[in-house]
Amino acid sequence: MNPAAQGIPGLPDLTHPHELVQFGTQALKGSLLFVFLVIALGIAIALVSVSLRRSSLEQSVFFGEWSIRYSQLLKGLQHLALILVLVVVGFFLCTTLSNRYHHWEQARVAQVAESVAGDKLEQTAPQVRYVTEEPYTYTTQVKDKVVKVNDTQKVNRYLALAGSQIQVKLKQSVDVNGRSVIYLVDYTAEYKVINKLFKINSFFFEAPPPDGYSLLDGYKVERDSSQLQQTNPGDYAFPFRLEPGAETTFKVSYKAQGGPRWVYNATGQLLSKFRLTTIANFSPVEFASGVIPSNTKVEGDSTQFTWTFDENVSVKNPFGVFTNTAPVRNTGIIPRLLLLAPAIFLWWILLLYLSLPMHLKNVAIAGGIFFACLLTLTYLGRLINPPLVWIMISLVFLSLMWGLGSNRRAALAAIICTISGAVIPVFGLLVPFSGLTLSLAALLSAVWLAVQHWYGWQTLPQER
């Protein structure tokens, strides 16, 4: 597994045992504190009632008033406790799912990167080298005198290629592990050399094999259809003689295997009468280094790129072709949605409380349906486009929320609250225009509450 494919740092993940134990310990402490506070309030009311036992009238008034308030408080605390439990459990569920989804996304990115990883195959343009003697001057000391000496030295110079006709056929395969892509290269090139010098007829044709290959097969250098032999193993400088004004042709051919990228390096030479044709028998493929081909021809799965330069063109960077992988788009969207899901849930539940009489059973079922829908979105979103998945889930979600109302108006109110408080906000976090979509959801929620409470559109009497 690629070490970069990890979860989001700092978020709790309930699939880790130590974090699960820590969460349970903290939840137990919080629950005990909450219970003690409620019991302490009841004891305080009882003590005050006992202290007023001599005054039966005052005791009855105080105890009756505070018992009603205490009963209402206990009832409200039940709803608050349930919502708190749903939010806390939902938060840890969402952080766990967010970590899992982020881990899966990073693993997918690492898998795509691994499929095209490896050293590139770089073919260097051959050079025609000759040795010439050039004068130079240096000073030395002879018998305490500084003497100026004129001498000659041997210097390597290079003759420009008069023409290059290169054809490369590329096939794509995979390595033994079946993960990384490799290239099978069939290279054939003809280079034209013209001796434009008048006093030199001895040259070296230097044609090194490509860099980055894992296998090189059938490497040959031919001059006028006669194969040249290496003088030393590993030395790819082939000596030849060419009279002034004469011309000759060299042919270089080989088959090689290497990484999923083939480029040609001109090594700063001026290219004249240059033609490079690469035929890639696979797709998708794209040209490398931003050097636009003179011609591109696509036939089925085969793509042919042709670079043609007539006179004195210098190409600074190596150019060629590479396997163009499909980009991994829209990463991080569902993890962001899952982190914001508890806030969306709170807003949705608040809309329901302001619109309908809510019972503990209804709140628990609605919360379970909401987080179950998010769980389904998380895993189906790996296979299908997430916005499309959420549209399908929303149809089921809304049909279930219809049963939340006891009559037609109440059911319609539940549907409107669900659309404005849950469906649209979640959808807004899945599409590019999140700000606009969330703004529309907020406006719809505000308009609905205003119409319901200010203009007499009531569903049912609110629960006392």
Contacts in CASP RR format, 6 or more apart in sequence:
PFRMAT RR
TARGET T0000
AUTHOR 0000-0000-0000
METHOD contacts of the structure
MODEL  1
MNPAAQGIPGLPDLTHPHELVQFGTQALKGSLLFVFLVIALGIAIALVSV
SLRRSSLEQSVFFGEWSIRYSQLLKGLQHLALILVLVVVGFFLCTTLSNR
YHHWEQARVAQVAESVAGDKLEQTAPQVRYVTEEPYTYTTQVKDKVVKVN
DTQKVNRYLALAGSQIQVKLKQSVDVNGRSVIYLVDYTAEYKVINKLFKI
NSFFFEAPPPDGYSLLDGYKVERDSSQLQQTNPGDYAFPFRLEPGAETTF
KVSYKAQGGPRWVYNATGQLLSKFRLTTIANFSPVEFASGVIPSNTKVEG
DSTQFTWTFDENVSVKNPFGVFTNTAPVRNTGIIPRLLLLAPAIFLWWIL
LLYLSLPMHLKNVAIAGGIFFACLLTLTYLGRLINPPLVWIMISLVFLSL
MWGLGSNRRAALAAIICTISGAVIPVFGLLVPFSGLTLSLAALLSAVWLA
VQHWYGWQTLPQER
1 107 0 8 1.000
1 110 0 8 1.000
2 106 0 8 1.000
2 107 0 8 1.000
2 110 0 8 1.000
2 111 0 8 1.000
2 114 0 8 1.000
4 106 0 8 1.000
4 110 0 8 1.000
5 103 0 8 1.000
5 106 0 8 1.000
5 107 0 8 1.000
5 109 0 8 1.000
5 110 0 8 1.000
6 103 0 8 1.000
6 106 0 8 1.000
7 13 0 8 1.000
7 99 0 8 1.000
7 102 0 8 1.000
7 103 0 8 1.000
7 106 0 8 1.000
8 98 0 8 1.000
8 99 0 8 1.000
8 102 0 8 1.000
8 335 0 8 1.000
11 95 0 8 1.000
11 98 0 8 1.000
11 99 0 8 1.000
11 339 0 8 1.000
12 19 0 8 1.000
12 23 0 8 1.000
12 92 0 8 1.000
12 95 0 8 1.000
12 96 0 8 1.000
13 19 0 8 1.000
13 95 0 8 1.000
13 96 0 8 1.000
13 99 0 8 1.000
13 100 0 8 1.000
14 20 0 8 1.000
14 23 0 8 1.000
14 92 0 8 1.000
14 93 0 8 1.000
14 95 0 8 1.000
14 96 0 8 1.000
15 96 0 8 1.000
15 99 0 8 1.000
15 100 0 8 1.000
23 92 0 8 1.000
27 88 0 8 1.000
34 81 0 8 1.000
38 74 0 8 1.000
38 77 0 8 1.000
41 70 0 8 1.000
41 73 0 8 1.000
42 70 0 8 1.000
45 63 0 8 1.000
45 66 0 8 1.000
45 67 0 8 1.000
45 70 0 8 1.000
48 62 0 8 1.000
48 66 0 8 1.000
49 59 0 8 1.000
49 62 0 8 1.000
49 63 0 8 1.000
49 66 0 8 1.000
52 58 0 8 1.000
52 59 0 8 1.000
52 62 0 8 1.000
52 63 0 8 1.000
53 59 0 8 1.000
78 360 0 8 1.000
79 358 0 8 1.000
79 360 0 8 1.000
79 363 0 8 1.000
82 360 0 8 1.000
82 363 0 8 1.000
82 364 0 8 1.000
83 346 0 8 1.000
83 349 0 8 1.000
83 363 0 8 1.000
86 345 0 8 1.000
86 363 0 8 1.000
86 364 0 8 1.000
86 367 0 8 1.000
86 368 0 8 1.000
86 371 0 8 1.000
87 342 0 8 1.000
87 345 0 8 1.000
87 346 0 8 1.000
90 341 0 8 1.000
90 342 0 8 1.000
90 345 0 8 1.000
90 371 0 8 1.000
91 342 0 8 1.000
93 371 0 8 1.000
93 375 0 8 1.000
94 338 0 8 1.000
94 339 0 8 1.000
94 341 0 8 1.000
94 342 0 8 1.000
94 371 0 8 1.000
94 374 0 8 1.000
95 338 0 8 1.000
95 339 0 8 1.000
97 338 0 8 1.000
97 374 0 8 1.000
97 375 0 8 1.000
97 378 0 8 1.000
98 334 0 8 1.000
98 335 0 8 1.000
98 338 0 8 1.000
98 339 0 8 1.000
99 335 0 8 1.000
100 378 0 8 1.000
101 332 0 8 1.000
101 334 0 8 1.000
101 335 0 8 1.000
101 338 0 8 1.000
101 378 0 8 1.000
101 382 0 8 1.000
102 332 0 8 1.000
102 335 0 8 1.000
104 382 0 8 1.000
105 328 0 8 1.000
105 331 0 8 1.000
105 332 0 8 1.000
105 335 0 8 1.000
108 328 0 8 1.000
109 328 0 8 1.000
109 331 0 8 1.000
111 179 0 8 1.000
112 325 0 8 1.000
112 326 0 8 1.000
112 328 0 8 1.000
114 179 0 8 1.000
114 180 0 8 1.000
115 179 0 8 1.000
115 180 0 8 1.000
115 181 0 8 1.000
115 260 0 8 1.000
115 325 0 8 1.000
116 180 0 8 1.000
116 181 0 8 1.000
116 260 0 8 1.000
116 261 0 8 1.000
116 322 0 8 1.000
116 323 0 8 1.000
116 325 0 8 1.000
117 180 0 8 1.000
118 180 0 8 1.000
118 258 0 8 1.000
118 259 0 8 1.000
118 260 0 8 1.000
119 211 0 8 1.000
119 212 0 8 1.000
119 258 0 8 1.000
119 259 0 8 1.000
120 212 0 8 1.000
120 259 0 8 1.000
120 261 0 8 1.000
120 262 0 8 1.000
120 263 0 8 1.000
120 322 0 8 1.000
121 183 0 8 1.000
121 185 0 8 1.000
121 210 0 8 1.000
121 211 0 8 1.000
121 212 0 8 1.000
121 213 0 8 1.000
121 256 0 8 1.000
121 258 0 8 1.000
121 259 0 8 1.000
121 261 0 8 1.000
121 262 0 8 1.000
121 263 0 8 1.000
122 210 0 8 1.000
122 211 0 8 1.000
122 212 0 8 1.000
122 262 0 8 1.000
122 263 0 8 1.000
122 264 0 8 1.000
122 265 0 8 1.000
122 318 0 8 1.000
123 187 0 8 1.000
123 210 0 8 1.000
123 262 0 8 1.000
123 263 0 8 1.000
123 264 0 8 1.000
123 265 0 8 1.000
124 208 0 8 1.000
124 210 0 8 1.000
124 211 0 8 1.000
124 265 0 8 1.000
124 267 0 8 1.000
125 161 0 8 1.000
125 164 0 8 1.000
125 264 0 8 1.000
125 265 0 8 1.000
125 266 0 8 1.000
125 267 0 8 1.000
125 269 0 8 1.000
126 161 0 8 1.000
126 191 0 8 1.000
126 205 0 8 1.000
126 206 0 8 1.000
126 207 0 8 1.000
126 208 0 8 1.000
126 250 0 8 1.000
126 252 0 8 1.000
127 158 0 8 1.000
127 206 0 8 1.000
127 267 0 8 1.000
127 269 0 8 1.000
128 158 0 8 1.000
128 159 0 8 1.000
128 160 0 8 1.000
128 161 0 8 1.000
128 193 0 8 1.000
128 203 0 8 1.000
128 204 0 8 1.000
128 205 0 8 1.000
128 206 0 8 1.000
129 156 0 8 1.000
129 157 0 8 1.000
129 158 0 8 1.000
129 159 0 8 1.000
129 203 0 8 1.000
129 204 0 8 1.000
129 206 0 8 1.000
129 237 0 8 1.000
130 156 0 8 1.000
130 157 0 8 1.000
130 158 0 8 1.000
130 159 0 8 1.000
130 197 0 8 1.000
130 200 0 8 1.000
130 202 0 8 1.000
130 203 0 8 1.000
130 204 0 8 1.000
131 154 0 8 1.000
131 155 0 8 1.000
131 156 0 8 1.000
131 157 0 8 1.000
131 202 0 8 1.000
132 154 0 8 1.000
132 155 0 8 1.000
132 157 0 8 1.000
132 200 0 8 1.000
133 152 0 8 1.000
133 153 0 8 1.000
133 154 0 8 1.000
133 155 0 8 1.000
134 152 0 8 1.000
134 153 0 8 1.000
134 155 0 8 1.000
135 150 0 8 1.000
135 151 0 8 1.000
135 152 0 8 1.000
136 150 0 8 1.000
136 151 0 8 1.000
136 152 0 8 1.000
136 153 0 8 1.000
137 148 0 8 1.000
137 149 0 8 1.000
137 150 0 8 1.000
137 151 0 8 1.000
138 148 0 8 1.000
138 149 0 8 1.000
138 151 0 8 1.000
139 146 0 8 1.000
139 147 0 8 1.000
139 148 0 8 1.000
139 149 0 8 1.000
140 146 0 8 1.000
140 147 0 8 1.000
140 149 0 8 1.000
141 147 0 8 1.000
159 193 0 8 1.000
159 195 0 8 1.000
159 196 0 8 1.000
159 197 0 8 1.000
159 203 0 8 1.000
160 269 0 8 1.000
160 270 0 8 1.000
160 272 0 8 1.000
161 191 0 8 1.000
161 192 0 8 1.000
161 193 0 8 1.000
161 269 0 8 1.000
161 271 0 8 1.000
161 272 0 8 1.000
162 192 0 8 1.000
162 193 0 8 1.000
162 194 0 8 1.000
162 247 0 8 1.000
162 272 0 8 1.000
162 273 0 8 1.000
163 191 0 8 1.000
163 192 0 8 1.000
163 272 0 8 1.000
163 273 0 8 1.000
163 274 0 8 1.000
164 189 0 8 1.000
164 190 0 8 1.000
164 191 0 8 1.000
164 192 0 8 1.000
164 271 0 8 1.000
164 273 0 8 1.000
164 274 0 8 1.000
164 275 0 8 1.000
164 276 0 8 1.000
165 189 0 8 1.000
165 190 0 8 1.000
165 191 0 8 1.000
165 275 0 8 1.000
166 187 0 8 1.000
166 188 0 8 1.000
166 189 0 8 1.000
166 190 0 8 1.000
166 264 0 8 1.000
166 275 0 8 1.000
166 276 0 8 1.000
166 277 0 8 1.000
167 187 0 8 1.000
167 188 0 8 1.000
167 189 0 8 1.000
167 277 0 8 1.000
167 279 0 8 1.000
168 185 0 8 1.000
168 186 0 8 1.000
168 187 0 8 1.000
168 188 0 8 1.000
168 262 0 8 1.000
168 276 0 8 1.000
168 277 0 8 1.000
168 278 0 8 1.000
168 279 0 8 1.000
169 185 0 8 1.000
169 186 0 8 1.000
169 278 0 8 1.000
169 279 0 8 1.000
169 281 0 8 1.000
170 183 0 8 1.000
170 184 0 8 1.000
170 185 0 8 1.000
170 186 0 8 1.000
170 262 0 8 1.000
170 278 0 8 1.000
170 279 0 8 1.000
170 280 0 8 1.000
170 281 0 8 1.000
170 282 0 8 1.000
170 321 0 8 1.000
171 183 0 8 1.000
171 184 0 8 1.000
171 186 0 8 1.000
171 281 0 8 1.000
171 282 0 8 1.000
172 181 0 8 1.000
172 182 0 8 1.000
172 183 0 8 1.000
172 184 0 8 1.000
172 260 0 8 1.000
172 280 0 8 1.000
172 281 0 8 1.000
172 282 0 8 1.000
172 323 0 8 1.000
173 181 0 8 1.000
173 182 0 8 1.000
173 183 0 8 1.000
173 184 0 8 1.000
174 180 0 8 1.000
174 181 0 8 1.000
174 182 0 8 1.000
175 181 0 8 1.000
175 182 0 8 1.000
180 259 0 8 1.000
180 260 0 8 1.000
181 259 0 8 1.000
181 260 0 8 1.000
181 323 0 8 1.000
182 214 0 8 1.000
182 257 0 8 1.000
182 258 0 8 1.000
182 259 0 8 1.000
182 260 0 8 1.000
183 257 0 8 1.000
183 258 0 8 1.000
183 259 0 8 1.000
183 260 0 8 1.000
183 261 0 8 1.000
183 262 0 8 1.000
184 255 0 8 1.000
184 256 0 8 1.000
184 257 0 8 1.000
185 210 0 8 1.000
185 254 0 8 1.000
185 255 0 8 1.000
185 256 0 8 1.000
185 257 0 8 1.000
185 258 0 8 1.000
185 262 0 8 1.000
186 255 0 8 1.000
187 210 0 8 1.000
187 252 0 8 1.000
187 253 0 8 1.000
187 254 0 8 1.000
187 255 0 8 1.000
187 256 0 8 1.000
188 251 0 8 1.000
188 252 0 8 1.000
188 253 0 8 1.000
189 251 0 8 1.000
189 252 0 8 1.000
189 253 0 8 1.000
190 249 0 8 1.000
190 250 0 8 1.000
190 251 0 8 1.000
191 207 0 8 1.000
191 249 0 8 1.000
191 250 0 8 1.000
191 251 0 8 1.000
191 252 0 8 1.000
192 247 0 8 1.000
192 248 0 8 1.000
192 249 0 8 1.000
192 273 0 8 1.000
193 203 0 8 1.000
193 205 0 8 1.000
193 242 0 8 1.000
193 247 0 8 1.000
193 248 0 8 1.000
193 249 0 8 1.000
193 250 0 8 1.000
194 245 0 8 1.000
194 246 0 8 1.000
194 247 0 8 1.000
195 201 0 8 1.000
195 203 0 8 1.000
195 242 0 8 1.000
195 243 0 8 1.000
195 244 0 8 1.000
195 245 0 8 1.000
195 246 0 8 1.000
195 247 0 8 1.000
196 244 0 8 1.000
196 245 0 8 1.000
197 244 0 8 1.000
198 244 0 8 1.000
199 244 0 8 1.000
200 244 0 8 1.000
201 241 0 8 1.000
201 242 0 8 1.000
201 243 0 8 1.000
201 244 0 8 1.000
202 239 0 8 1.000
202 241 0 8 1.000
203 239 0 8 1.000
203 240 0 8 1.000
203 241 0 8 1.000
203 242 0 8 1.000
204 237 0 8 1.000
204 238 0 8 1.000
204 239 0 8 1.000
204 240 0 8 1.000
205 221 0 8 1.000
205 223 0 8 1.000
205 228 0 8 1.000
205 237 0 8 1.000
205 238 0 8 1.000
205 239 0 8 1.000
205 240 0 8 1.000
205 250 0 8 1.000
206 236 0 8 1.000
206 237 0 8 1.000
206 238 0 8 1.000
207 221 0 8 1.000
207 236 0 8 1.000
207 238 0 8 1.000
207 250 0 8 1.000
207 252 0 8 1.000
208 236 0 8 1.000
209 216 0 8 1.000
209 219 0 8 1.000
209 236 0 8 1.000
209 254 0 8 1.000
209 256 0 8 1.000
210 216 0 8 1.000
210 254 0 8 1.000
210 256 0 8 1.000
210 262 0 8 1.000
212 258 0 8 1.000
212 259 0 8 1.000
213 256 0 8 1.000
213 257 0 8 1.000
213 258 0 8 1.000
214 257 0 8 1.000
214 258 0 8 1.000
214 259 0 8 1.000
215 256 0 8 1.000
215 257 0 8 1.000
215 258 0 8 1.000
216 254 0 8 1.000
216 255 0 8 1.000
216 256 0 8 1.000
217 254 0 8 1.000
217 255 0 8 1.000
217 256 0 8 1.000
218 253 0 8 1.000
218 254 0 8 1.000
218 255 0 8 1.000
219 253 0 8 1.000
219 254 0 8 1.000
220 227 0 8 1.000
220 251 0 8 1.000
220 252 0 8 1.000
220 253 0 8 1.000
220 254 0 8 1.000
221 227 0 8 1.000
221 228 0 8 1.000
221 236 0 8 1.000
221 238 0 8 1.000
221 250 0 8 1.000
221 251 0 8 1.000
221 252 0 8 1.000
222 228 0 8 1.000
222 250 0 8 1.000
222 251 0 8 1.000
222 252 0 8 1.000
222 253 0 8 1.000
223 238 0 8 1.000
223 240 0 8 1.000
223 248 0 8 1.000
223 249 0 8 1.000
223 250 0 8 1.000
223 251 0 8 1.000
224 248 0 8 1.000
224 249 0 8 1.000
225 251 0 8 1.000
228 238 0 8 1.000
228 240 0 8 1.000
230 236 0 8 1.000
230 238 0 8 1.000
231 237 0 8 1.000
231 238 0 8 1.000
231 239 0 8 1.000
240 248 0 8 1.000
242 248 0 8 1.000
260 322 0 8 1.000
260 323 0 8 1.000
261 288 0 8 1.000
261 321 0 8 1.000
261 322 0 8 1.000
261 323 0 8 1.000
262 278 0 8 1.000
262 320 0 8 1.000
262 321 0 8 1.000
262 322 0 8 1.000
263 288 0 8 1.000
263 289 0 8 1.000
263 318 0 8 1.000
263 319 0 8 1.000
263 320 0 8 1.000
263 321 0 8 1.000
264 276 0 8 1.000
264 318 0 8 1.000
264 319 0 8 1.000
264 320 0 8 1.000
265 318 0 8 1.000
266 314 0 8 1.000
266 315 0 8 1.000
266 318 0 8 1.000
268 314 0 8 1.000
268 315 0 8 1.000
268 316 0 8 1.000
269 314 0 8 1.000
270 312 0 8 1.000
270 313 0 8 1.000
270 314 0 8 1.000
271 309 0 8 1.000
271 312 0 8 1.000
271 313 0 8 1.000
271 314 0 8 1.000
271 315 0 8 1.000
272 309 0 8 1.000
272 310 0 8 1.000
272 311 0 8 1.000
272 312 0 8 1.000
272 313 0 8 1.000
273 309 0 8 1.000
273 310 0 8 1.000
273 311 0 8 1.000
274 307 0 8 1.000
274 308 0 8 1.000
274 309 0 8 1.000
274 313 0 8 1.000
275 306 0 8 1.000
275 307 0 8 1.000
275 308 0 8 1.000
275 309 0 8 1.000
276 306 0 8 1.000
276 307 0 8 1.000
276 308 0 8 1.000
276 320 0 8 1.000
277 304 0 8 1.000
277 305 0 8 1.000
277 306 0 8 1.000
278 304 0 8 1.000
278 305 0 8 1.000
278 306 0 8 1.000
278 320 0 8 1.000
278 321 0 8 1.000
279 302 0 8 1.000
279 303 0 8 1.000
279 304 0 8 1.000
280 302 0 8 1.000
280 303 0 8 1.000
280 304 0 8 1.000
280 305 0 8 1.000
280 321 0 8 1.000
281 301 0 8 1.000
281 302 0 8 1.000
282 301 0 8 1.000
282 302 0 8 1.000
282 323 0 8 1.000
283 300 0 8 1.000
283 301 0 8 1.000
283 303 0 8 1.000
284 323 0 8 1.000
284 324 0 8 1.000
284 325 0 8 1.000
284 326 0 8 1.000
285 303 0 8 1.000
285 321 0 8 1.000
285 322 0 8 1.000
285 323 0 8 1.000
285 324 0 8 1.000
286 321 0 8 1.000
286 322 0 8 1.000
286 324 0 8 1.000
287 293 0 8 1.000
287 296 0 8 1.000
287 305 0 8 1.000
287 319 0 8 1.000
287 320 0 8 1.000
287 321 0 8 1.000
288 318 0 8 1.000
288 319 0 8 1.000
288 320 0 8 1.000
288 321 0 8 1.000
288 322 0 8 1.000
289 317 0 8 1.000
289 318 0 8 1.000
289 319 0 8 1.000
289 320 0 8 1.000
290 317 0 8 1.000
290 319 0 8 1.000
291 307 0 8 1.000
291 315 0 8 1.000
291 317 0 8 1.000
291 319 0 8 1.000
291 320 0 8 1.000
293 305 0 8 1.000
293 306 0 8 1.000
293 307 0 8 1.000
294 306 0 8 1.000
294 307 0 8 1.000
294 308 0 8 1.000
295 304 0 8 1.000
295 305 0 8 1.000
295 306 0 8 1.000
295 308 0 8 1.000
296 303 0 8 1.000
296 304 0 8 1.000
296 305 0 8 1.000
296 306 0 8 1.000
297 303 0 8 1.000
297 304 0 8 1.000
297 306 0 8 1.000
298 304 0 8 1.000
303 321 0 8 1.000
305 320 0 8 1.000
305 321 0 8 1.000
307 319 0 8 1.000
309 315 0 8 1.000
330 386 0 8 1.000
333 386 0 8 1.000
333 429 0 8 1.000
333 430 0 8 1.000
334 377 0 8 1.000
334 378 0 8 1.000
334 381 0 8 1.000
334 386 0 8 1.000
334 430 0 8 1.000
336 429 0 8 1.000
337 374 0 8 1.000
337 426 0 8 1.000
337 429 0 8 1.000
337 430 0 8 1.000
338 374 0 8 1.000
338 378 0 8 1.000
340 429 0 8 1.000
341 371 0 8 1.000
341 374 0 8 1.000
341 426 0 8 1.000
344 421 0 8 1.000
344 422 0 8 1.000
344 425 0 8 1.000
344 426 0 8 1.000
345 367 0 8 1.000
345 370 0 8 1.000
345 371 0 8 1.000
345 422 0 8 1.000
347 421 0 8 1.000
347 425 0 8 1.000
347 445 0 8 1.000
348 370 0 8 1.000
348 417 0 8 1.000
348 418 0 8 1.000
348 421 0 8 1.000
348 422 0 8 1.000
349 363 0 8 1.000
349 366 0 8 1.000
349 367 0 8 1.000
351 417 0 8 1.000
351 420 0 8 1.000
351 421 0 8 1.000
351 445 0 8 1.000
351 448 0 8 1.000
351 449 0 8 1.000
352 358 0 8 1.000
352 366 0 8 1.000
352 404 0 8 1.000
352 414 0 8 1.000
352 417 0 8 1.000
354 449 0 8 1.000
354 452 0 8 1.000
354 453 0 8 1.000
355 413 0 8 1.000
355 414 0 8 1.000
355 416 0 8 1.000
355 417 0 8 1.000
355 448 0 8 1.000
355 449 0 8 1.000
355 452 0 8 1.000
355 459 0 8 1.000
356 404 0 8 1.000
356 405 0 8 1.000
356 410 0 8 1.000
356 413 0 8 1.000
356 414 0 8 1.000
356 417 0 8 1.000
356 459 0 8 1.000
356 460 0 8 1.000
357 460 0 8 1.000
357 461 0 8 1.000
357 462 0 8 1.000
357 463 0 8 1.000
358 463 0 8 1.000
359 463 0 8 1.000
362 404 0 8 1.000
366 401 0 8 1.000
366 404 0 8 1.000
369 397 0 8 1.000
369 400 0 8 1.000
369 401 0 8 1.000
370 397 0 8 1.000
370 422 0 8 1.000
373 393 0 8 1.000
373 396 0 8 1.000
373 397 0 8 1.000
374 426 0 8 1.000
376 389 0 8 1.000
376 393 0 8 1.000
377 386 0 8 1.000
377 389 0 8 1.000
377 390 0 8 1.000
377 393 0 8 1.000
377 426 0 8 1.000
380 389 0 8 1.000
380 393 0 8 1.000
381 389 0 8 1.000
386 430 0 8 1.000
387 427 0 8 1.000
387 430 0 8 1.000
387 431 0 8 1.000
390 423 0 8 1.000
390 426 0 8 1.000
390 427 0 8 1.000
390 430 0 8 1.000
391 427 0 8 1.000
394 423 0 8 1.000
394 427 0 8 1.000
397 418 0 8 1.000
397 422 0 8 1.000
397 423 0 8 1.000
398 415 0 8 1.000
398 418 0 8 1.000
398 419 0 8 1.000
398 423 0 8 1.000
401 414 0 8 1.000
401 415 0 8 1.000
401 418 0 8 1.000
402 411 0 8 1.000
402 414 0 8 1.000
402 415 0 8 1.000
403 411 0 8 1.000
403 414 0 8 1.000
404 410 0 8 1.000
404 411 0 8 1.000
404 414 0 8 1.000
405 411 0 8 1.000
405 413 0 8 1.000
405 414 0 8 1.000
405 459 0 8 1.000
406 460 0 8 1.000
407 459 0 8 1.000
407 460 0 8 1.000
409 458 0 8 1.000
409 459 0 8 1.000
409 460 0 8 1.000
410 459 0 8 1.000
410 460 0 8 1.000
412 459 0 8 1.000
413 452 0 8 1.000
413 459 0 8 1.000
416 444 0 8 1.000
416 448 0 8 1.000
417 445 0 8 1.000
417 448 0 8 1.000
419 444 0 8 1.000
420 441 0 8 1.000
420 444 0 8 1.000
420 445 0 8 1.000
420 448 0 8 1.000
421 441 0 8 1.000
421 445 0 8 1.000
424 437 0 8 1.000
424 438 0 8 1.000
424 440 0 8 1.000
424 441 0 8 1.000
424 444 0 8 1.000
425 437 0 8 1.000
425 438 0 8 1.000
425 441 0 8 1.000
427 437 0 8 1.000
428 434 0 8 1.000
428 435 0 8 1.000
428 437 0 8 1.000
428 438 0 8 1.000
428 441 0 8 1.000
429 438 0 8 1.000
431 437 0 8 1.000
451 457 0 8 1.000
452 458 0 8 1.000
452 459 0 8 1.000
END
